[in-house]
Amino acid sequence: MTRRGASGRLRALRAAIDTQDWEAARTVLLHNWTGLVADHLEDVRAALLAFPAPTVESDPLLRAAREMFVGRGVTTRFDRVLPNDPDELDELGTFPDAPERLAIGTVQASLLRFAGNMQEAADLIPLLERVAVAAVRAQPDSVTGSLPILRLQWAITCQLAGRRDESTALFRRANFGAEALGMEFVVRNSAGSIALNHVLSGEIGAARTWLERWEQTRPSEGRLEQMVRVSGLVAHALVALEDLDLDAAADRLRALGEIREGEELWAYALYAHCQYALLAGKPQQGLDLVDRLRPINARWWTPDSDAQTLLGSVVVDLQCALGRGNAARAALAGNPSGHPLTRVSRARYALLTGDPETALTEAVRVAARDGHGPRARLDALLLEAAASARLGNPDAARAAWTRATDLAHDVGTVRPFALLPAAVAQELDEAGLALPTDRAADADRVPIFPDRVPVVELSAREQLVLSALADGKSVAAAAAELFVSPNTVKSQMRSIFKKLDAHTRDEALRTAVLLELL
């Protein structure tokens, strides 16, 4: 849609709102909302607020649109407008109402996504894309102008569900289509998002290429730019961290500003902050941010979301960096068990807590599969090399190390080598496996992880005594509750204090909370 066309539709929308002709206003939004959002976001927000509540509640498109651009509560009750059969989808693309079905299907997927149902939302996207392809063939004039922004939304849905390959393909189509139509905000948004997907997967060279394209686009104005720039700035920060350029990463994070409530890409911005905190030796700062932002965005922290996978893995690393083995173990328990990032975190945790056998098992499961992407495979290969060296298998360590250094060179990163504990790096060096030249120059940095992360193990009876103390019970009350003598409780308290390196009840309880024993 041209800017002049969007202005004409805006006048029509305003006229319908002024005369309270809600059906006409709905029609204008339904057929032109993508172009209106591109050029007149604030007017669209005002229009959506003007609709009477009963009209909004009875219309799935308006409900979804209001939630998308205003935020007035979430519902996922609606009738699906698309079948699952491929032949039926192809046929739908030839129908006159194909553009309307695409619009409604898009906001339905968005509605599911806003409610935290990421995979269900992402399951709709291939259906929409199939209808779109058929519609382009059958009636290009009716859909071509709206497809870039529709595909942008579809790509974001797949991104938030962790379907990075699907997401990147859709962002590319949105980018190229938008460039042809002069929709600069879609070009900018999609370029930054493609870069973000690539850096998260560990494809650093590709991320740099798309960031150059992002830099070349003209920034949008006002609120729209606040939305559009997030992915590009986060990608820039993460690419800088791959080079261990903490100053450049900090500059990008400062430009990003506070993570706003309701920001859909909050998890990626928070992930970048946490990675910076880890590499800068400020792990508690990262954990504090997670503790503050996770409750605000709880509806998007779900087992089927990319947010839980990414942030869950970095929380394990942050806890390990602080030497809190119990807290790291508790964080691992809440992560998707089979995801490669979770396996990498579990391997690192196992290595740091003195279990190289488990570290090797988990690392090999990731490193052996090319489909997991360079990021997870590179970390896994380094952990495989370290675990093999500790288990006295230098040949296996050398093979994994060689694959790791070759892969790191190919993708253009040195960050994973900084995550090796000093003792591990020394063991590998003694085995003749030296750090890459560009990493060796940085070897004097303060280690990110301690050489050993302790895990406190309490007996079942000690755990009961600790819980009783946390409830404020006296020794006598705890003894009565547990049907033991007060001397037995005192003996178990001494054992607890020793394990927690505590001297008083309050100190023991504080440490237990930090270790997530309570």
C-alpha positions in Angstrom: 0.0 0.0 0.0 1.3 3.5 -0.8 1.4 6.2 1.8 -1.3 8.1 -0.1 -3.5 5.0 -0.1 -2.9 4.5 3.6 -3.8 8.2 4.3 -7.1 7.7 2.4 -7.9 4.6 4.4 -7.1 6.5 7.5 -9.6 9.2 6.6 -12.2 6.5 6.0 -11.4 4.9 9.3 -11.7 8.2 11.2 -15.0 9.0 9.5 -16.4 5.7 10.4 -15.3 6.1 14.0 -16.7 9.6 14.2 -20.1 8.5 13.0 -19.9 5.3 15.1 -20.4 3.2 12.1 -18.6 0.2 13.6 -19.2 -2.2 10.8 -17.6 0.2 8.3 -14.7 0.9 10.7 -14.2 -2.9 11.1 -14.2 -3.3 7.3 -11.6 -0.6 6.8 -9.3 -2.2 9.5 -9.9 -5.7 8.2 -8.8 -4.9 4.7 -6.2 -2.4 5.4 -4.8 -2.9 8.9 -1.3 -3.9 7.7 -0.8 -0.7 5.8 -2.4 1.4 8.4 -0.2 0.0 11.1 2.9 0.6 9.0 2.1 4.3 8.6 -0.4 5.3 11.3 0.2 3.1 14.3 -1.1 5.6 16.9 -4.3 6.2 14.9 -4.9 2.5 14.8 -4.4 2.2 18.5 -6.9 5.1 19.1 -9.4 3.4 16.7 -9.2 0.1 18.5 -9.8 1.8 21.8 -12.9 3.6 20.4 -14.8 0.3 19.5 -17.5 -0.5 22.0 -16.6 -3.5 24.3 -19.5 -5.7 23.0 -18.4 -5.2 19.4 -14.8 -6.1 20.3 -15.8 -9.2 22.3 -18.0 -10.5 19.5 -15.3 -10.2 16.8 -12.2 -12.4 16.9 -10.3 -10.0 14.6 -10.9 -7.0 16.7 -10.2 -8.9 19.9 -6.9 -10.0 18.5 -6.0 -6.6 17.0 -6.8 -4.8 20.3 -4.6 -7.2 22.2 -1.8 -6.9 19.7 -1.7 -3.1 19.6 -3.3 -2.0 22.9 -3.3 -4.9 25.4 -6.7 -5.4 26.9 -6.7 -8.9 28.1 -6.2 -12.2 26.3 -8.6 -14.8 25.0 -8.0 -17.8 22.8 -11.6 -18.6 22.0 -12.3 -18.4 18.3 -13.4 -20.4 15.3 -10.5 -21.4 13.1 -10.7 -20.0 9.5 -8.2 -22.5 7.9 -8.4 -26.2 7.3 -5.4 -28.6 7.6 -5.8 -30.3 4.3 -3.1 -29.0 1.7 -5.5 -29.2 -1.2 -8.2 -27.2 0.6 -5.6 -24.6 1.6 -4.5 -24.3 -2.1 -8.1 -23.8 -3.1 -8.7 -21.2 -0.4 -6.0 -19.1 -1.9 -8.2 -18.7 -5.0 -11.3 -17.5 -3.1 -12.2 -13.8 -3.0 -12.1 -13.8 0.8 -8.5 -15.2 0.9 -7.1 -11.8 2.1 -9.6 -11.7 4.9 -8.9 -15.2 6.0 -5.2 -14.5 6.0 -5.8 -11.4 8.2 -8.0 -13.2 10.6 -5.7 -16.2 10.7 -2.7 -13.9 11.4 -4.4 -12.2 14.4 -5.6 -15.6 15.7 -2.0 -16.8 15.7 -0.9 -13.6 17.3 -3.7 -14.0 20.0 -2.4 -17.5 20.8 1.1 -16.2 20.9 0.2 -13.3 23.3 -1.5 -15.9 25.6 1.7 -17.9 25.7 0.5 -20.8 23.5 3.6 -20.6 21.3 3.6 -23.9 19.6 -0.2 -23.8 18.9 0.3 -20.4 17.3 3.3 -21.5 15.3 1.3 -24.5 14.0 -1.0 -22.1 12.2 1.8 -20.4 10.3 2.5 -23.1 7.6 -1.2 -23.1 6.8 -1.3 -19.4 6.4 1.8 -19.5 4.2 0.3 -22.1 2.0 -2.8 -20.0 1.4 -0.7 -17.0 0.8 1.4 -18.7 -1.9 -1.7 -20.0 -3.6 -3.3 -16.5 -3.4 -0.2 -14.9 -4.9 -0.5 -17.2 -7.9 -4.3 -16.7 -8.3 -4.9 -13.1 -7.3 -1.6 -11.3 -6.7 -3.1 -7.8 -6.6 -5.3 -8.7 -3.6 -2.5 -10.0 -1.3 0.9 -8.8 -2.5 0.7 -5.4 -0.7 -0.1 -6.9 2.7 2.1 -10.0 2.6 5.3 -8.5 4.0 3.8 -7.3 7.2 1.8 -10.5 7.5 4.9 -12.6 7.0 6.7 -10.4 9.6 4.1 -11.4 12.1 4.2 -15.1 11.1 8.0 -15.0 11.5 7.9 -13.5 14.9 5.4 -16.2 16.0 7.8 -18.9 14.8 10.7 -17.1 16.4 9.1 -17.0 19.9 8.2 -20.7 19.6 11.9 -21.5 19.0 11.4 -22.5 15.3 14.3 -20.6 14.1 14.7 -22.1 10.6 11.0 -21.4 9.8 11.2 -18.0 11.3 14.3 -17.0 9.3 12.7 -18.2 6.0 9.6 -16.0 6.7 11.7 -13.0 7.8 13.6 -13.3 4.5 10.4 -13.3 2.4 9.0 -10.4 4.4 12.3 -8.5 3.9 12.5 -8.9 0.2 8.8 -8.3 -0.3 8.9 -5.2 1.8 11.9 -3.8 0.0 10.0 -4.1 -3.3 7.1 -2.2 -1.8 9.1 0.5 0.0 8.0 -0.7 3.5 11.1 0.4 5.3 10.0 -0.5 8.8 9.4 -4.2 7.7 12.8 -4.2 6.0 14.5 -2.9 9.1 12.6 -5.2 11.5 13.1 -8.3 9.5 16.8 -7.7 8.9 17.5 -7.3 12.6 15.4 -10.4 13.4 17.3 -12.5 10.8 20.5 -11.4 12.4 19.2 -12.3 15.8 18.2 -15.8 14.7 21.6 -16.3 13.2 23.6 -15.2 16.2 21.4 -17.3 18.5 22.1 -20.3 16.3 25.8 -19.5 16.3 26.0 -18.4 12.6 28.0 -15.3 13.4 29.1 -14.4 9.8 25.5 -14.5 8.6 24.5 -12.4 11.5 27.1 -9.7 10.7 25.8 -9.6 7.1 22.2 -9.0 8.1 23.3 -6.4 10.7 24.9 -4.5 7.9 21.6 -4.5 6.1 19.8 -3.4 9.3 22.3 -0.5 9.7 21.6 0.6 6.1 17.9 1.0 6.6 16.4 4.3 7.8 15.1 4.2 11.3 11.3 4.5 11.8 9.8 7.3 13.8 8.4 7.4 17.3 6.8 4.3 18.9 7.3 2.2 15.8 11.1 2.5 16.0 11.0 1.5 19.6 9.4 -1.8 18.5 11.5 -2.2 15.3 15.0 -1.7 16.7 14.9 -4.3 19.5 16.0 -7.3 17.5 18.8 -5.4 15.7 20.3 -4.0 19.0 20.1 -7.4 20.7 21.8 -9.1 17.8 24.5 -6.4 17.8 25.2 -7.0 21.5 25.3 -10.7 21.1 27.7 -10.5 18.1 30.0 -8.2 20.1 30.0 -10.8 22.9 31.1 -13.5 20.4 34.2 -11.3 20.0 34.5 -10.8 23.8 34.1 -7.1 23.0 32.3 -6.2 26.3 32.5 -2.5 25.7 30.7 -2.7 22.3 28.1 -5.0 23.8 27.5 -2.6 26.7 27.0 0.3 24.3 24.3 -1.7 22.4 22.6 -2.7 25.6 22.6 0.9 26.8 21.0 2.0 23.5 18.4 -0.7 24.0 17.4 0.9 27.3 15.1 -0.6 29.9 13.3 -3.7 28.8 9.7 -2.5 28.6 6.8 -4.3 30.1 4.9 -6.0 27.3 7.9 -6.2 25.0 7.5 -9.4 23.1 11.2 -9.8 22.5 11.9 -9.3 26.3 13.5 -12.8 26.6 16.1 -12.1 23.9 17.0 -8.7 25.4 17.2 -10.3 28.8 19.3 -13.1 27.4 21.8 -10.6 26.0 22.0 -8.8 29.3 22.6 -12.2 31.1 25.3 -13.2 28.6 27.0 -9.9 29.2 26.7 -10.3 33.0 28.3 -13.8 32.7 31.2 -12.7 30.6 31.8 -9.5 32.5 32.0 -11.4 35.8 28.8 -10.0 37.2 26.6 -13.1 37.3 24.4 -11.9 40.2 23.5 -8.9 38.2 22.1 -11.2 35.5 20.2 -13.3 38.0 18.7 -10.1 39.6 17.4 -9.1 36.2 15.8 -12.5 35.6 14.2 -12.4 39.0 12.7 -8.9 38.2 11.5 -9.5 34.7 10.4 -13.1 34.7 7.3 -12.5 36.9 6.2 -9.5 34.7 6.4 -11.7 31.6 5.2 -15.0 33.2 2.6 -15.7 30.5 5.4 -15.9 27.9 7.6 -18.1 30.1 6.1 -21.5 29.1 7.6 -24.9 28.4 7.0 -24.5 24.6 8.6 -21.0 24.4 12.0 -20.0 23.3 12.1 -17.8 26.3 12.2 -20.7 28.8 14.8 -22.6 26.8 17.2 -19.6 26.3 16.9 -18.1 29.8 16.8 -21.4 31.5 20.1 -22.3 30.1 21.8 -19.1 30.9 20.5 -19.1 34.5 22.2 -22.5 35.0 25.5 -20.9 33.8 25.0 -17.8 36.0 24.4 -20.0 39.1 27.5 -22.1 38.3 29.6 -19.0 37.9 28.5 -18.0 41.4 29.5 -21.5 42.7 25.9 -22.4 43.6 25.6 -26.0 42.5 22.3 -26.6 44.2 20.7 -23.6 42.6 22.1 -24.6 39.2 20.7 -28.1 39.6 17.3 -26.7 40.5 17.3 -24.5 37.4 18.2 -27.4 35.2 15.2 -29.3 36.5 12.9 -26.7 35.1 14.4 -26.7 31.6 13.2 -28.7 28.6 15.1 -31.9 29.1 15.9 -32.9 25.5 16.8 -29.5 24.1 20.4 -29.1 23.0 20.9 -26.0 25.0 19.7 -27.8 28.1 22.0 -30.7 27.4 25.0 -28.3 27.0 24.1 -26.7 30.4 23.7 -30.1 32.0 27.1 -31.1 30.6 28.8 -28.0 31.9 27.1 -28.4 35.3 28.3 -32.0 35.5 31.8 -31.1 34.5 32.0 -28.4 37.1 30.5 -30.5 39.9 32.9 -33.4 39.3 30.9 -35.8 37.1 32.9 -36.0 33.8 31.0 -39.2 32.8 27.7 -37.4 32.7 29.3 -34.4 31.1 30.7 -36.5 28.3 27.3 -38.3 27.7 25.4 -35.1 27.4 28.0 -33.3 25.3 28.3 -36.2 22.8 24.5 -36.2 22.3 24.7 -32.7 21.1 28.0 -32.6 19.3 27.2 -35.7 17.2 24.2 -34.0 15.4 24.8 -31.3 12.8 21.2 -30.3 13.0 21.6 -28.7 16.4 23.4 -25.6 14.9 26.9 -24.3 15.5 26.2 -22.6 18.9 25.2 -25.8 20.7 27.6 -28.0 18.8 30.6 -25.8 19.5 29.9 -25.6 23.2 29.3 -29.4 23.3 32.5 -30.2 21.5 34.6 -28.2 24.0 32.9 -29.9 26.9 33.4 -33.3 25.2 37.1 -32.5 24.9 37.3 -31.4 28.5 35.4 -34.4 29.8 37.5 -36.8 27.7 40.7 -35.3 29.0 39.5 -35.7 32.6 38.6 -39.3 32.0 42.1 -40.1 30.6 41.2 -40.4 26.9 43.6 -37.9 25.2 42.8 -39.2 21.6 39.0 -38.5 22.1 39.8 -35.1 23.6 42.1 -34.2 20.7 39.5 -35.2 18.1 36.7 -33.2 19.8 39.1 -30.2 20.3 40.1 -30.2 16.7 36.5 -30.2 15.5 35.7 -27.4 18.0 38.5 -25.1 16.9 37.7 -25.7 13.2 34.1 -24.9 13.8 34.9 -21.8 15.8 37.1 -20.5 13.0 34.4 -21.2 10.4 31.6 -19.4 12.3 33.9 -16.6 13.6 33.7 -16.7 17.4 36.0 -16.9 20.4 33.4 -16.7 23.2 33.0 -20.5 23.9 36.7 -20.7 24.8 36.2 -18.1 27.5 33.8 -20.4 29.2 36.4 -23.0 29.9 37.4 -23.0 33.7 41.1 -22.3 34.2 41.8 -25.8 35.5 40.2 -27.3 32.4 42.1 -25.0 30.0 45.3 -26.0 31.8 44.5 -29.7 31.5 43.8 -29.3 27.8 47.0 -27.3 27.3 49.0 -30.0 29.1 47.5 -32.5 26.6 48.9 -30.4 23.8 45.5 -28.8 23.0 46.3 -25.1 23.0 43.8 -22.2 22.8 43.3 -20.6 19.4 45.7 -17.6 18.9 42.9 -15.0 19.1 41.6 -16.6 22.4 45.1 -17.1 23.9 45.7 -13.3 24.0 42.7 -13.1 26.3 43.7 -16.0 28.6 44.6 -13.7 31.5 41.0 -12.7 32.1 39.4 -13.6 35.4 37.9 -17.1 34.9 34.1 -17.0 34.4 33.5 -20.3 36.2 35.3 -21.7 39.3 37.3 -24.9 38.8 34.8 -26.7 41.0 31.2 -25.9 41.9 30.1 -27.5 45.2 26.8 -29.2 45.6 25.4 -29.6 49.1 23.7 -32.8 49.8 21.4 -33.0 52.9 20.0 -36.3 54.2 16.2 -36.7 54.2 16.3 -36.2 58.0 18.5 -33.1 57.7 16.1 -31.6 55.1 13.2 -32.1 57.5 15.1 -30.4 60.3 16.1 -27.5 58.0 12.4 -27.1 57.0 11.4 -27.0 60.6 13.9 -24.3 61.4 12.7 -22.3 58.4 9.2 -22.5 59.8 10.5 -20.8 63.0 10.2 -23.9 65.2 12.4 -24.3 68.3 14.6 -27.3 68.8 12.1 -28.8 71.2 9.2 -28.2 68.7 11.2 -29.6 65.8 12.1 -32.7 67.9 8.4 -33.2 68.9 7.3 -32.9 65.3 9.9 -35.4 64.0 9.5 -37.8 67.0 13.2 -37.6 67.9 15.0 -36.2 70.9 16.2 -32.6 71.1 19.8 -33.9 71.1 19.2 -35.6 67.8 17.9 -32.4 66.3 20.9 -30.5 67.7 23.3 -33.1 66.2 21.6 -32.7 62.8 21.7 -28.9 63.1 25.5 -29.2 63.6 25.8 -31.3 60.5 23.7 -28.8 58.5 25.7 -25.9 59.7 28.9 -27.6 58.7 27.6 -28.5 55.2 26.4 -24.9 54.7 29.5 -23.3 56.2 27.2 -21.5 58.6 27.5 -20.6 62.3 24.0 -19.5 63.2 20.5 -20.5 62.4 19.9 -17.3 60.4 23.1 -17.7 58.4 22.2 -21.3 57.6 18.7 -20.4 56.4 20.1 -17.6 54.2 22.6 -19.9 52.6 19.9 -22.6 52.2 17.7 -20.2 50.4 20.5 -19.1 48.1 21.2 -22.8 47.3 17.5 -23.4 46.8 17.4 -26.1 49.5 14.3 -24.4 50.7 
